[in-house]
Amino acid sequence: MNMQTKLANRFREVILSGTWIANTNFKDQLQNLDWKIATAKFRDLNTIAVLAQHVHYYINGIKEVLLGGELEISDKFSFDFPPIESQQQWETFLSRFWSDSEVFAELLEKLSEEKLNAHFVAEKYGTYLRNIDGMIEHSYYHLGQIVLLKKCLMH
């Protein structure tokens, strides 16, 4: 199995379908979650919805680069989203999250070895490999927060 396939599988595991590392994934945690719980505040922490949108923001931003576009995301905007105000809005977001994630994984599988080791957009960002690994780790970090928030809000 080449590195690109391994990365795509690791990415799918945290977002769409795996249980090996965290015994869960984003889709498992969010798929049937009521929007009112997803948007509920717990103390001064980010909501589940904001954390999910934050992770999607980076997936979608890097996906655009993989498609040949520009890097248009910025850390300073990575938590700025319009509020989700209905179950339909929540489900629409989730549908886009899953779809963009699958496209992202498919793009990872198609990356050449040369591209994987090339600078991501600019030298200061490191390689594609470093950014993809970082995004997977970043996703697990926020998945853990979501699991804990769900426990606090639902018990």
N, C-alpha and C positions, 0 to 999 in steps of 0.2 A: 504494500500500500504506500503510495507516495505521500509526501508531506501535505500537499494540497487536499487530498482526500481525508487525511487525518485531521487537518484543521477544520474542514467542512463538517466532519462527524462530531468533533468536539463542540463546534458552534451549535449544530443542531441539538446536541445533547443538552446544553444549558438553556436554549430558548424553546425548542419544539418538542423534544421527545425523550430525553435521556433521564436516567436515574442513578448513574454510577457514582458521581461525585457527591451530589447533594441529596440524593434519593428523591429528587423532584426536578421540575423545570418551570420556566415562565408559563408555558401554555397550561400545564397542569395546575398551577397556582391561580391563574387568571381567567381561564376559559369560562367557568360558570360562576364567577364572582359577581355579585350584585354591584351595580355602579355606586350605590350609596355607601357600601363598605369600601369600595375602591377609592372613593373621594373623601372618606371620613378622615378628619384630623385626629391624630393622637398626640397629645401634648404639642410640642413645637416641631415635630418631625415632618418630613415630606410625606405626602399621601402615597398609597400604593399606586394610584393612577399616575401621579407625577413621576415616581420612580420608573414605572414601566415606560412612560413617554420619554424619559431621559435616556434609557437604554436604547429605545427605538431611534431616537434622534441620532445617536452615534452610528447605529447599524445603517440607517438610511443615508447618512452623510458619507460614510465610507463606501457604501454600495454605489452611490453616484460617481465616486472616483473610479471604482472598478469598471463602471460602464463607460468611462472615458471623459466624464465631466470634471468640473472643478471641485475643490474642497471648499464648501461654502458653510460649513458648521464652525461654531466657535464655542469654547467652554463657557464664555460669559452668557450665552443664550441657551445653555443646555438644560435649564430648569424652567424656562419661560414658555408656558403653554396656556392656551385658553382653557377655561374650566370645562370639565365634562359635566353636563347638566341633565343627562338622561341615560337610560339603559341603551337606547339606540346609538347615541354618540359613543358610549363605551364599547359596544359591540363593533361599531364601525372602526374605531381605533384598533381594537384587537385584531380584526380581520386584516387590516393593513399591516400591523405588526407581524402577523404570521406570514403573510404574503411576501413582504419585504425581506423577512428573515430567510425564507426558502430561496428567493432569488439571490440573496447574498451568498448563501451556502453553495448554490449552483455556480456562481461566479468564482468562488474560492476554488472549486474543483477544476476550473478551467484556467486558472493562473499558471503561467509558465514558471519553471524553477528560477529562471533569470529574473522575472518580475517579482517573485516572492522575496528575493534577496536585494532588489533594487530599492533606492530611496523612495519613501512614500511622499509624494508631492514635492517635498523639499528635504534636503539633508538633515535639517534640524529635527524632523519628525522620526528619523530612523528608517528602518526598512518596512516593507509591507508586512513581512513576517512579525516583526516586533509590534506593529500596530494591531494586527489581527489577534495575536496572543494577548495583548493588552486588553482588547475589547472583550475577549472571552473571560478573562480574569475579572474585569470590571463588571461584566454581566453577573458572574457568580456572587460578587460582593453585594450587588443590589438585590439579587435573588434572596440572599440571606436576610436582608432587611425586610423584604416583602413577606417572607415566611413569618418573621417575628411580629411584624405589624398585623398580619392576619390573626395570629394567635391573640394578640392584645385586644384587637377589635371584636373578635368573635367569641371571646370567653369571658 
